[in-house]
Amino acid sequence: MASASYGRAVGLAALQAVLSSTWIAARELSPAKRRLARLGTVAAVAAVGWVAAPKDASDSDDRIGPAIGASPYLAAEGAASLTASDDASPPDSEPPFDKRKAALMAGGIGIGVAAMVGRRQLEKRWLARLTRNGHPHPTRALAVRMAGVEFVGQLAMQLNDVRKARSQESPR
């Protein structure tokens, strides 16, 4: 579900930045300690996310409301109560292929892949520069830098979710 407030959006972005930077910083550790640190970080972030998740009343089965349409029916009853006159197409036909949704999906996947590749290139470049300049702990410094990048990227996505949720709540 989308974030409900701007404070929640900032908190989720910060949580993701902490997870990402801790994951990177663990690279300096031995394999056993690295796995333990990463497992602990993921468990801690999952616990904080679970505690901070909004308690949604729509998850309960006793709050099933009517569907909106020409012939409303209870969602618990399913579409079986619809008459044949209400349905223009046969029930076994597939919905038409929507080219716009497919293009948006392909674009979203492309942007995601480009972001991952760009992030990895940035990590390599910064780590090489830190190592070349003789930084005492280049991986830790990289983790701090990437935390900022991760925070900004996640904050942009979370703020977009807040904007979408608020526009759906109050249509103009």
HURAVEN-V171499 format. One record per pair of residues at least 24 apart in sequence whose ideal C-beta (glycine too) atoms are under 6 Angstrom apart, sorted by the first residue. I is the first residue (numbers start at 1). J is the second residue. Records with the same first field share a line. If there is no record, write none. Layout:
I=J + J
This chain:
2=161 + 164 + 165
3=158 + 161 + 162
6=162
9=158 + 159 + 162
12=158
13=151 + 154 + 155 + 158
15=45
16=154
17=147 + 150 + 151
19=45
20=150
21=143 + 146 + 147
24=142 + 143 + 146
25=140 + 143
27=139
28=139
